[in-house]
Amino acid sequence: MTQKLGRHGIPVRTARNAALAALAADLPSPILADVTGMHRHTALRWVAYARRDWAEYLAARIEGEANKRQEN
């Protein structure tokens, strides 16, 4: 199915990863592993990825915006 969709210019990997990230954000890793059939360690990595702490990114954005205001 991936190859057929790819021939028509439909990127499958991006949608697959987005769907896995959404599931990983809502499910504990043992359930994610059972539902998707992936190894429990892979499911654990997806859950860790989906619940990543974005505090550093947000702080950098706020600092960048403050610097722009000071320059103007």
mmCIF file of the N, C-alpha and C atoms, coordinates in Angstrom:
data_MODEL
# 
_entry.id   MODEL 
# 
loop_
_atom_site.group_PDB 
_atom_site.id 
_atom_site.type_symbol 
_atom_site.label_atom_id 
_atom_site.label_alt_id 
_atom_site.label_comp_id 
_atom_site.label_asym_id 
_atom_site.label_entity_id 
_atom_site.label_seq_id 
_atom_site.pdbx_PDB_ins_code 
_atom_site.Cartn_x 
_atom_site.Cartn_y 
_atom_site.Cartn_z 
_atom_site.occupancy 
_atom_site.B_iso_or_equiv 
_atom_site.pdbx_formal_charge 
_atom_site.auth_seq_id 
_atom_site.auth_comp_id 
_atom_site.auth_asym_id 
_atom_site.auth_atom_id 
_atom_site.pdbx_PDB_model_num 
ATOM 1   N N  . MET A 1 1  ? 0.829  -1.191 0.000  1.00 0.00 ? 1  MET A N  1 
ATOM 2   C CA . MET A 1 1  ? 0.000  0.000  0.000  1.00 0.00 ? 1  MET A CA 1 
ATOM 3   C C  . MET A 1 1  ? 0.874  1.257  0.000  1.00 0.00 ? 1  MET A C  1 
ATOM 4   N N  . THR A 1 2  ? 1.973  1.214  0.765  1.00 0.00 ? 2  THR A N  1 
ATOM 5   C CA . THR A 1 2  ? 2.882  2.361  0.811  1.00 0.00 ? 2  THR A CA 1 
ATOM 6   C C  . THR A 1 2  ? 3.430  2.674  -0.566 1.00 0.00 ? 2  THR A C  1 
ATOM 7   N N  . GLN A 1 3  ? 3.814  1.650  -1.306 1.00 0.00 ? 3  GLN A N  1 
ATOM 8   C CA . GLN A 1 3  ? 4.360  1.859  -2.647 1.00 0.00 ? 3  GLN A CA 1 
ATOM 9   C C  . GLN A 1 3  ? 3.311  2.422  -3.597 1.00 0.00 ? 3  GLN A C  1 
ATOM 10  N N  . LYS A 1 4  ? 2.102  1.921  -3.512 1.00 0.00 ? 4  LYS A N  1 
ATOM 11  C CA . LYS A 1 4  ? 1.032  2.417  -4.390 1.00 0.00 ? 4  LYS A CA 1 
ATOM 12  C C  . LYS A 1 4  ? 0.743  3.884  -4.110 1.00 0.00 ? 4  LYS A C  1 
ATOM 13  N N  . LEU A 1 5  ? 0.670  4.248  -2.853 1.00 0.00 ? 5  LEU A N  1 
ATOM 14  C CA . LEU A 1 5  ? 0.418  5.645  -2.512 1.00 0.00 ? 5  LEU A CA 1 
ATOM 15  C C  . LEU A 1 5  ? 1.593  6.527  -2.930 1.00 0.00 ? 5  LEU A C  1 
ATOM 16  N N  . GLY A 1 6  ? 2.815  6.008  -2.736 1.00 0.00 ? 6  GLY A N  1 
ATOM 17  C CA . GLY A 1 6  ? 4.011  6.753  -3.117 1.00 0.00 ? 6  GLY A CA 1 
ATOM 18  C C  . GLY A 1 6  ? 4.056  7.058  -4.607 1.00 0.00 ? 6  GLY A C  1 
ATOM 19  N N  . ARG A 1 7  ? 3.597  6.129  -5.429 1.00 0.00 ? 7  ARG A N  1 
ATOM 20  C CA . ARG A 1 7  ? 3.556  6.358  -6.880 1.00 0.00 ? 7  ARG A CA 1 
ATOM 21  C C  . ARG A 1 7  ? 2.654  7.526  -7.255 1.00 0.00 ? 7  ARG A C  1 
ATOM 22  N N  . HIS A 1 8  ? 1.700  7.812  -6.404 1.00 0.00 ? 8  HIS A N  1 
ATOM 23  C CA . HIS A 1 8  ? 0.771  8.920  -6.669 1.00 0.00 ? 8  HIS A CA 1 
ATOM 24  C C  . HIS A 1 8  ? 1.152  10.195 -5.919 1.00 0.00 ? 8  HIS A C  1 
ATOM 25  N N  . GLY A 1 9  ? 2.355  10.183 -5.340 1.00 0.00 ? 9  GLY A N  1 
ATOM 26  C CA . GLY A 1 9  ? 2.861  11.374 -4.670 1.00 0.00 ? 9  GLY A CA 1 
ATOM 27  C C  . GLY A 1 9  ? 2.289  11.606 -3.283 1.00 0.00 ? 9  GLY A C  1 
ATOM 28  N N  . ILE A 1 10 ? 1.763  10.571 -2.661 1.00 0.00 ? 10 ILE A N  1 
ATOM 29  C CA . ILE A 1 10 ? 1.204  10.701 -1.315 1.00 0.00 ? 10 ILE A CA 1 
ATOM 30  C C  . ILE A 1 10 ? 2.233  10.195 -0.307 1.00 0.00 ? 10 ILE A C  1 
ATOM 31  N N  . PRO A 1 11 ? 2.819  11.095 0.492  1.00 0.00 ? 11 PRO A N  1 
ATOM 32  C CA . PRO A 1 11 ? 3.835  10.674 1.459  1.00 0.00 ? 11 PRO A CA 1 
ATOM 33  C C  . PRO A 1 11 ? 3.199  9.949  2.644  1.00 0.00 ? 11 PRO A C  1 
ATOM 34  N N  . VAL A 1 12 ? 3.598  8.725  2.850  1.00 0.00 ? 12 VAL A N  1 
ATOM 35  C CA . VAL A 1 12 ? 2.986  7.903  3.892  1.00 0.00 ? 12 VAL A CA 1 
ATOM 36  C C  . VAL A 1 12 ? 3.734  8.006  5.220  1.00 0.00 ? 12 VAL A C  1 
ATOM 37  N N  . ARG A 1 13 ? 5.058  8.078  5.161  1.00 0.00 ? 13 ARG A N  1 
ATOM 38  C CA . ARG A 1 13 ? 5.847  8.067  6.397  1.00 0.00 ? 13 ARG A CA 1 
ATOM 39  C C  . ARG A 1 13 ? 5.485  9.225  7.319  1.00 0.00 ? 13 ARG A C  1 
ATOM 40  N N  . THR A 1 14 ? 5.283  10.398 6.766  1.00 0.00 ? 14 THR A N  1 
ATOM 41  C CA . THR A 1 14 ? 4.946  11.561 7.589  1.00 0.00 ? 14 THR A CA 1 
ATOM 42  C C  . THR A 1 14 ? 3.626  11.332 8.329  1.00 0.00 ? 14 THR A C  1 
ATOM 43  N N  . ALA A 1 15 ? 2.640  10.830 7.613  1.00 0.00 ? 15 ALA A N  1 
ATOM 44  C CA . ALA A 1 15 ? 1.341  10.570 8.241  1.00 0.00 ? 15 ALA A CA 1 
ATOM 45  C C  . ALA A 1 15 ? 1.451  9.460  9.289  1.00 0.00 ? 15 ALA A C  1 
ATOM 46  N N  . ARG A 1 16 ? 2.234  8.424  8.974  1.00 0.00 ? 16 ARG A N  1 
ATOM 47  C CA . ARG A 1 16 ? 2.435  7.317  9.921  1.00 0.00 ? 16 ARG A CA 1 
ATOM 48  C C  . ARG A 1 16 ? 3.071  7.827  11.207 1.00 0.00 ? 16 ARG A C  1 
ATOM 49  N N  . ASN A 1 17 ? 4.121  8.627  11.073 1.00 0.00 ? 17 ASN A N  1 
ATOM 50  C CA . ASN A 1 17 ? 4.807  9.148  12.255 1.00 0.00 ? 17 ASN A CA 1 
ATOM 51  C C  . ASN A 1 17 ? 3.906  10.071 13.071 1.00 0.00 ? 17 ASN A C  1 
ATOM 52  N N  . ALA A 1 18 ? 3.116  10.875 12.392 1.00 0.00 ? 18 ALA A N  1 
ATOM 53  C CA . ALA A 1 18 ? 2.190  11.764 13.102 1.00 0.00 ? 18 ALA A CA 1 
ATOM 54  C C  . ALA A 1 18 ? 1.149  10.956 13.869 1.00 0.00 ? 18 ALA A C  1 
ATOM 55  N N  . ALA A 1 19 ? 0.650  9.897  13.243 1.00 0.00 ? 19 ALA A N  1 
ATOM 56  C CA . ALA A 1 19 ? -0.337 9.046  13.913 1.00 0.00 ? 19 ALA A CA 1 
ATOM 57  C C  . ALA A 1 19 ? 0.281  8.331  15.114 1.00 0.00 ? 19 ALA A C  1 
ATOM 58  N N  . LEU A 1 20 ? 1.501  7.837  14.966 1.00 0.00 ? 20 LEU A N  1 
ATOM 59  C CA . LEU A 1 20 ? 2.167  7.175  16.092 1.00 0.00 ? 20 LEU A CA 1 
ATOM 60  C C  . LEU A 1 20 ? 2.442  8.155  17.227 1.00 0.00 ? 20 LEU A C  1 
ATOM 61  N N  . ALA A 1 21 ? 2.853  9.362  16.891 1.00 0.00 ? 21 ALA A N  1 
ATOM 62  C CA . ALA A 1 21 ? 3.107  10.367 17.922 1.00 0.00 ? 21 ALA A CA 1 
ATOM 63  C C  . ALA A 1 21 ? 1.818  10.708 18.672 1.00 0.00 ? 21 ALA A C  1 
ATOM 64  N N  . ALA A 1 22 ? 0.713  10.806 17.943 1.00 0.00 ? 22 ALA A N  1 
ATOM 65  C CA . ALA A 1 22 ? -0.567 11.100 18.586 1.00 0.00 ? 22 ALA A CA 1 
ATOM 66  C C  . ALA A 1 22 ? -0.988 9.960  19.514 1.00 0.00 ? 22 ALA A C  1 
ATOM 67  N N  . LEU A 1 23 ? -0.825 8.734  19.057 1.00 0.00 ? 23 LEU A N  1 
ATOM 68  C CA . LEU A 1 23 ? -1.143 7.582  19.916 1.00 0.00 ? 23 LEU A CA 1 
ATOM 69  C C  . LEU A 1 23 ? -0.229 7.543  21.137 1.00 0.00 ? 23 LEU A C  1 
ATOM 70  N N  . ALA A 1 24 ? 1.059  7.790  20.911 1.00 0.00 ? 24 ALA A N  1 
ATOM 71  C CA . ALA A 1 24 ? 2.029  7.734  22.003 1.00 0.00 ? 24 ALA A CA 1 
ATOM 72  C C  . ALA A 1 24 ? 1.771  8.806  23.055 1.00 0.00 ? 24 ALA A C  1 
ATOM 73  N N  . ALA A 1 25 ? 1.198  9.920  22.636 1.00 0.00 ? 25 ALA A N  1 
ATOM 74  C CA . ALA A 1 25 ? 0.887  10.984 23.591 1.00 0.00 ? 25 ALA A CA 1 
ATOM 75  C C  . ALA A 1 25 ? -0.293 10.604 24.487 1.00 0.00 ? 25 ALA A C  1 
ATOM 76  N N  . ASP A 1 26 ? -1.144 9.699  23.993 1.00 0.00 ? 26 ASP A N  1 
ATOM 77  C CA . ASP A 1 26 ? -2.362 9.348  24.727 1.00 0.00 ? 26 ASP A CA 1 
ATOM 78  C C  . ASP A 1 26 ? -2.307 7.997  25.432 1.00 0.00 ? 26 ASP A C  1 
ATOM 79  N N  . LEU A 1 27 ? -1.392 7.126  25.022 1.00 0.00 ? 27 LEU A N  1 
ATOM 80  C CA . LEU A 1 27 ? -1.378 5.765  25.558 1.00 0.00 ? 27 LEU A CA 1 
ATOM 81  C C  . LEU A 1 27 ? -0.079 5.474  26.309 1.00 0.00 ? 27 LEU A C  1 
ATOM 82  N N  . PRO A 1 28 ? -0.152 4.659  27.352 1.00 0.00 ? 28 PRO A N  1 
ATOM 83  C CA . PRO A 1 28 ? 1.080  4.189  27.984 1.00 0.00 ? 28 PRO A CA 1 
ATOM 84  C C  . PRO A 1 28 ? 1.810  3.230  27.041 1.00 0.00 ? 28 PRO A C  1 
ATOM 85  N N  . SER A 1 29 ? 3.111  3.120  27.187 1.00 0.00 ? 29 SER A N  1 
ATOM 86  C CA . SER A 1 29 ? 3.904  2.326  26.245 1.00 0.00 ? 29 SER A CA 1 
ATOM 87  C C  . SER A 1 29 ? 3.487  0.856  26.144 1.00 0.00 ? 29 SER A C  1 
ATOM 88  N N  . PRO A 1 30 ? 3.100  0.166  27.234 1.00 0.00 ? 30 PRO A N  1 
ATOM 89  C CA . PRO A 1 30 ? 2.697  -1.232 27.059 1.00 0.00 ? 30 PRO A CA 1 
ATOM 90  C C  . PRO A 1 30 ? 1.453  -1.390 26.171 1.00 0.00 ? 30 PRO A C  1 
ATOM 91  N N  . ILE A 1 31 ? 0.522  -0.461 26.302 1.00 0.00 ? 31 ILE A N  1 
ATOM 92  C CA . ILE A 1 31 ? -0.690 -0.528 25.484 1.00 0.00 ? 31 ILE A CA 1 
ATOM 93  C C  . ILE A 1 31 ? -0.360 -0.159 24.039 1.00 0.00 ? 31 ILE A C  1 
ATOM 94  N N  . LEU A 1 32 ? 0.477  0.843  23.847 1.00 0.00 ? 32 LEU A N  1 
ATOM 95  C CA . LEU A 1 32 ? 0.885  1.224  22.497 1.00 0.00 ? 32 LEU A CA 1 
ATOM 96  C C  . LEU A 1 32 ? 1.560  0.043  21.803 1.00 0.00 ? 32 LEU A C  1 
ATOM 97  N N  . ALA A 1 33 ? 2.406  -0.679 22.522 1.00 0.00 ? 33 ALA A N  1 
ATOM 98  C CA . ALA A 1 33 ? 3.079  -1.851 21.944 1.00 0.00 ? 33 ALA A CA 1 
ATOM 99  C C  . ALA A 1 33 ? 2.062  -2.924 21.553 1.00 0.00 ? 33 ALA A C  1 
ATOM 100 N N  . ASP A 1 34 ? 1.093  -3.169 22.410 1.00 0.00 ? 34 ASP A N  1 
ATOM 101 C CA . ASP A 1 34 ? 0.072  -4.182 22.108 1.00 0.00 ? 34 ASP A CA 1 
ATOM 102 C C  . ASP A 1 34 ? -0.800 -3.785 20.919 1.00 0.00 ? 34 ASP A C  1 
ATOM 103 N N  . VAL A 1 35 ? -1.219 -2.536 20.891 1.00 0.00 ? 35 VAL A N  1 
ATOM 104 C CA . VAL A 1 35 ? -2.135 -2.072 19.850 1.00 0.00 ? 35 VAL A CA 1 
ATOM 105 C C  . VAL A 1 35 ? -1.461 -2.050 18.478 1.00 0.00 ? 35 VAL A C  1 
ATOM 106 N N  . THR A 1 36 ? -0.204 -1.620 18.437 1.00 0.00 ? 36 THR A N  1 
ATOM 107 C CA . THR A 1 36 ? 0.480  -1.470 17.156 1.00 0.00 ? 36 THR A CA 1 
ATOM 108 C C  . THR A 1 36 ? 1.305  -2.687 16.767 1.00 0.00 ? 36 THR A C  1 
ATOM 109 N N  . GLY A 1 37 ? 1.591  -3.561 17.717 1.00 0.00 ? 37 GLY A N  1 
ATOM 110 C CA . GLY A 1 37 ? 2.422  -4.724 17.430 1.00 0.00 ? 37 GLY A CA 1 
ATOM 111 C C  . GLY A 1 37 ? 3.907  -4.418 17.433 1.00 0.00 ? 37 GLY A C  1 
ATOM 112 N N  . MET A 1 38 ? 4.293  -3.242 17.897 1.00 0.00 ? 38 MET A N  1 
ATOM 113 C CA . MET A 1 38 ? 5.710  -2.902 17.938 1.00 0.00 ? 38 MET A CA 1 
ATOM 114 C C  . MET A 1 38 ? 6.342  -3.447 19.223 1.00 0.00 ? 38 MET A C  1 
ATOM 115 N N  . HIS A 1 39 ? 7.656  -3.518 19.233 1.00 0.00 ? 39 HIS A N  1 
ATOM 116 C CA . HIS A 1 39 ? 8.381  -3.984 20.414 1.00 0.00 ? 39 HIS A CA 1 
ATOM 117 C C  . HIS A 1 39 ? 8.167  -2.994 21.553 1.00 0.00 ? 39 HIS A C  1 
ATOM 118 N N  . ARG A 1 40 ? 8.196  -3.484 22.761 1.00 0.00 ? 40 ARG A N  1 
ATOM 119 C CA . ARG A 1 40 ? 7.922  -2.611 23.916 1.00 0.00 ? 40 ARG A CA 1 
ATOM 120 C C  . ARG A 1 40 ? 8.955  -1.498 24.066 1.00 0.00 ? 40 ARG A C  1 
ATOM 121 N N  . HIS A 1 41 ? 10.200 -1.750 23.670 1.00 0.00 ? 41 HIS A N  1 
ATOM 122 C CA . HIS A 1 41 ? 11.229 -0.707 23.750 1.00 0.00 ? 41 HIS A CA 1 
ATOM 123 C C  . HIS A 1 41 ? 10.981 0.391  22.718 1.00 0.00 ? 41 HIS A C  1 
ATOM 124 N N  . THR A 1 42 ? 10.524 -0.007 21.556 1.00 0.00 ? 42 THR A N  1 
ATOM 125 C CA . THR A 1 42 ? 10.177 0.977  20.520 1.00 0.00 ? 42 THR A CA 1 
ATOM 126 C C  . THR A 1 42 ? 9.009  1.832  20.985 1.00 0.00 ? 42 THR A C  1 
ATOM 127 N N  . ALA A 1 43 ? 8.018  1.195  21.580 1.00 0.00 ? 43 ALA A N  1 
ATOM 128 C CA . ALA A 1 43 ? 6.864  1.935  22.099 1.00 0.00 ? 43 ALA A CA 1 
ATOM 129 C C  . ALA A 1 43 ? 7.291  2.904  23.194 1.00 0.00 ? 43 ALA A C  1 
ATOM 130 N N  . LEU A 1 44 ? 8.206  2.481  24.033 1.00 0.00 ? 44 LEU A N  1 
ATOM 131 C CA . LEU A 1 44 ? 8.711  3.348  25.102 1.00 0.00 ? 44 LEU A CA 1 
ATOM 132 C C  . LEU A 1 44 ? 9.404  4.576  24.517 1.00 0.00 ? 44 LEU A C  1 
ATOM 133 N N  . ARG A 1 45 ? 10.168 4.389  23.458 1.00 0.00 ? 45 ARG A N  1 
ATOM 134 C CA . ARG A 1 45 ? 10.832 5.535  22.809 1.00 0.00 ? 45 ARG A CA 1 
ATOM 135 C C  . ARG A 1 45 ? 9.810  6.491  22.195 1.00 0.00 ? 45 ARG A C  1 
ATOM 136 N N  . TRP A 1 46 ? 8.767  5.944  21.576 1.00 0.00 ? 46 TRP A N  1 
ATOM 137 C CA . TRP A 1 46 ? 7.732  6.808  20.998 1.00 0.00 ? 46 TRP A CA 1 
ATOM 138 C C  . TRP A 1 46 ? 7.024  7.614  22.078 1.00 0.00 ? 46 TRP A C  1 
ATOM 139 N N  . VAL A 1 47 ? 6.718  6.971  23.204 1.00 0.00 ? 47 VAL A N  1 
ATOM 140 C CA . VAL A 1 47 ? 6.050  7.681  24.305 1.00 0.00 ? 47 VAL A CA 1 
ATOM 141 C C  . VAL A 1 47 ? 6.956  8.781  24.845 1.00 0.00 ? 47 VAL A C  1 
ATOM 142 N N  . ALA A 1 48 ? 8.246  8.490  24.990 1.00 0.00 ? 48 ALA A N  1 
ATOM 143 C CA . ALA A 1 48 ? 9.186  9.509  25.468 1.00 0.00 ? 48 ALA A CA 1 
ATOM 144 C C  . ALA A 1 48 ? 9.277  10.661 24.471 1.00 0.00 ? 48 ALA A C  1 
ATOM 145 N N  . TYR A 1 49 ? 9.285  10.346 23.200 1.00 0.00 ? 49 TYR A N  1 
ATOM 146 C CA . TYR A 1 49 ? 9.328  11.381 22.166 1.00 0.00 ? 49 TYR A CA 1 
ATOM 147 C C  . TYR A 1 49 ? 8.078  12.260 22.205 1.00 0.00 ? 49 TYR A C  1 
ATOM 148 N N  . ALA A 1 50 ? 6.937  11.636 22.345 1.00 0.00 ? 50 ALA A N  1 
ATOM 149 C CA . ALA A 1 50 ? 5.671  12.378 22.309 1.00 0.00 ? 50 ALA A CA 1 
ATOM 150 C C  . ALA A 1 50 ? 5.485  13.256 23.540 1.00 0.00 ? 50 ALA A C  1 
ATOM 151 N N  . ARG A 1 51 ? 6.074  12.876 24.635 1.00 0.00 ? 51 ARG A N  1 
ATOM 152 C CA . ARG A 1 51 ? 5.919  13.647 25.874 1.00 0.00 ? 51 ARG A CA 1 
ATOM 153 C C  . ARG A 1 51 ? 7.130  14.507 26.179 1.00 0.00 ? 51 ARG A C  1 
ATOM 154 N N  . ARG A 1 52 ? 7.884  14.810 25.144 1.00 0.00 ? 52 ARG A N  1 
ATOM 155 C CA . ARG A 1 52 ? 9.094  15.616 25.316 1.00 0.00 ? 52 ARG A CA 1 
ATOM 156 C C  . ARG A 1 52 ? 8.758  16.964 25.939 1.00 0.00 ? 52 ARG A C  1 
ATOM 157 N N  . ASP A 1 53 ? 9.653  17.435 26.777 1.00 0.00 ? 53 ASP A N  1 
ATOM 158 C CA . ASP A 1 53 ? 9.477  18.722 27.440 1.00 0.00 ? 53 ASP A CA 1 
ATOM 159 C C  . ASP A 1 53 ? 9.959  19.829 26.492 1.00 0.00 ? 53 ASP A C  1 
ATOM 160 N N  . TRP A 1 54 ? 9.061  20.713 26.136 1.00 0.00 ? 54 TRP A N  1 
ATOM 161 C CA . TRP A 1 54 ? 9.380  21.775 25.190 1.00 0.00 ? 54 TRP A CA 1 
ATOM 162 C C  . TRP A 1 54 ? 9.721  23.089 25.891 1.00 0.00 ? 54 TRP A C  1 
ATOM 163 N N  . ALA A 1 55 ? 10.021 23.053 27.185 1.00 0.00 ? 55 ALA A N  1 
ATOM 164 C CA . ALA A 1 55 ? 10.286 24.267 27.952 1.00 0.00 ? 55 ALA A CA 1 
ATOM 165 C C  . ALA A 1 55 ? 11.491 25.040 27.404 1.00 0.00 ? 55 ALA A C  1 
ATOM 166 N N  . GLU A 1 56 ? 12.577 24.336 27.027 1.00 0.00 ? 56 GLU A N  1 
ATOM 167 C CA . GLU A 1 56 ? 13.761 25.023 26.500 1.00 0.00 ? 56 GLU A CA 1 
ATOM 168 C C  . GLU A 1 56 ? 13.437 25.742 25.194 1.00 0.00 ? 56 GLU A C  1 
ATOM 169 N N  . TYR A 1 57 ? 12.683 25.090 24.339 1.00 0.00 ? 57 TYR A N  1 
ATOM 170 C CA . TYR A 1 57 ? 12.303 25.703 23.073 1.00 0.00 ? 57 TYR A CA 1 
ATOM 171 C C  . TYR A 1 57 ? 11.471 26.957 23.313 1.00 0.00 ? 57 TYR A C  1 
ATOM 172 N N  . LEU A 1 58 ? 10.498 26.856 24.191 1.00 0.00 ? 58 LEU A N  1 
ATOM 173 C CA . LEU A 1 58 ? 9.637  28.003 24.474 1.00 0.00 ? 58 LEU A CA 1 
ATOM 174 C C  . LEU A 1 58 ? 10.431 29.155 25.079 1.00 0.00 ? 58 LEU A C  1 
ATOM 175 N N  . ALA A 1 59 ? 11.360 28.841 25.968 1.00 0.00 ? 59 ALA A N  1 
ATOM 176 C CA . ALA A 1 59 ? 12.187 29.887 26.567 1.00 0.00 ? 59 ALA A CA 1 
ATOM 177 C C  . ALA A 1 59 ? 13.036 30.581 25.504 1.00 0.00 ? 59 ALA A C  1 
ATOM 178 N N  . ALA A 1 60 ? 13.585 29.817 24.569 1.00 0.00 ? 60 ALA A N  1 
ATOM 179 C CA . ALA A 1 60 ? 14.386 30.403 23.494 1.00 0.00 ? 60 ALA A CA 1 
ATOM 180 C C  . ALA A 1 60 ? 13.530 31.301 22.603 1.00 0.00 ? 60 ALA A C  1 
ATOM 181 N N  . ARG A 1 61 ? 12.314 30.864 22.322 1.00 0.00 ? 61 ARG A N  1 
ATOM 182 C CA . ARG A 1 61 ? 11.415 31.683 21.505 1.00 0.00 ? 61 ARG A CA 1 
ATOM 183 C C  . ARG A 1 61 ? 11.091 32.997 22.209 1.00 0.00 ? 61 ARG A C  1 
ATOM 184 N N  . ILE A 1 62 ? 10.794 32.930 23.488 1.00 0.00 ? 62 ILE A N  1 
ATOM 185 C CA . ILE A 1 62 ? 10.466 34.140 24.252 1.00 0.00 ? 62 ILE A CA 1 
ATOM 186 C C  . ILE A 1 62 ? 11.664 35.084 24.271 1.00 0.00 ? 62 ILE A C  1 
ATOM 187 N N  . GLU A 1 63 ? 12.858 34.518 24.474 1.00 0.00 ? 63 GLU A N  1 
ATOM 188 C CA . GLU A 1 63 ? 14.070 35.336 24.489 1.00 0.00 ? 63 GLU A CA 1 
ATOM 189 C C  . GLU A 1 63 ? 14.304 35.976 23.118 1.00 0.00 ? 63 GLU A C  1 
ATOM 190 N N  . GLY A 1 64 ? 14.082 35.219 22.065 1.00 0.00 ? 64 GLY A N  1 
ATOM 191 C CA . GLY A 1 64 ? 14.241 35.751 20.715 1.00 0.00 ? 64 GLY A CA 1 
ATOM 192 C C  . GLY A 1 64 ? 13.274 36.890 20.430 1.00 0.00 ? 64 GLY A C  1 
ATOM 193 N N  . GLU A 1 65 ? 12.040 36.730 20.851 1.00 0.00 ? 65 GLU A N  1 
ATOM 194 C CA . GLU A 1 65 ? 11.043 37.792 20.667 1.00 0.00 ? 65 GLU A CA 1 
ATOM 195 C C  . GLU A 1 65 ? 11.419 39.040 21.467 1.00 0.00 ? 65 GLU A C  1 
ATOM 196 N N  . ALA A 1 66 ? 11.913 38.851 22.682 1.00 0.00 ? 66 ALA A N  1 
ATOM 197 C CA . ALA A 1 66 ? 12.326 39.989 23.506 1.00 0.00 ? 66 ALA A CA 1 
ATOM 198 C C  . ALA A 1 66 ? 13.493 40.721 22.848 1.00 0.00 ? 66 ALA A C  1 
ATOM 199 N N  . ASN A 1 67 ? 14.441 39.979 22.282 1.00 0.00 ? 67 ASN A N  1 
ATOM 200 C CA . ASN A 1 67 ? 15.580 40.605 21.593 1.00 0.00 ? 67 ASN A CA 1 
ATOM 201 C C  . ASN A 1 67 ? 15.122 41.390 20.377 1.00 0.00 ? 67 ASN A C  1 
ATOM 202 N N  . LYS A 1 68 ? 14.150 40.872 19.632 1.00 0.00 ? 68 LYS A N  1 
ATOM 203 C CA . LYS A 1 68 ? 13.625 41.596 18.463 1.00 0.00 ? 68 LYS A CA 1 
ATOM 204 C C  . LYS A 1 68 ? 12.998 42.907 18.883 1.00 0.00 ? 68 LYS A C  1 
ATOM 205 N N  . ARG A 1 69 ? 12.262 42.897 19.985 1.00 0.00 ? 69 ARG A N  1 
ATOM 206 C CA . ARG A 1 69 ? 11.599 44.126 20.448 1.00 0.00 ? 69 ARG A CA 1 
ATOM 207 C C  . ARG A 1 69 ? 12.625 45.171 20.867 1.00 0.00 ? 69 ARG A C  1 
ATOM 208 N N  . GLN A 1 70 ? 13.722 44.723 21.487 1.00 0.00 ? 70 GLN A N  1 
ATOM 209 C CA . GLN A 1 70 ? 14.755 45.647 21.930 1.00 0.00 ? 70 GLN A CA 1 
ATOM 210 C C  . GLN A 1 70 ? 15.479 46.271 20.740 1.00 0.00 ? 70 GLN A C  1 
ATOM 211 N N  . GLU A 1 71 ? 15.622 45.503 19.646 1.00 0.00 ? 71 GLU A N  1 
ATOM 212 C CA . GLU A 1 71 ? 16.308 46.020 18.456 1.00 0.00 ? 71 GLU A CA 1 
ATOM 213 C C  . GLU A 1 71 ? 15.470 47.065 17.752 1.00 0.00 ? 71 GLU A C  1 
ATOM 214 N N  . ASN A 1 72 ? 14.165 46.968 17.854 1.00 0.00 ? 72 ASN A N  1 
ATOM 215 C CA . ASN A 1 72 ? 13.271 47.910 17.163 1.00 0.00 ? 72 ASN A CA 1 
ATOM 216 C C  . ASN A 1 72 ? 13.085 49.087 18.045 1.00 0.00 ? 72 ASN A C  1 
# 
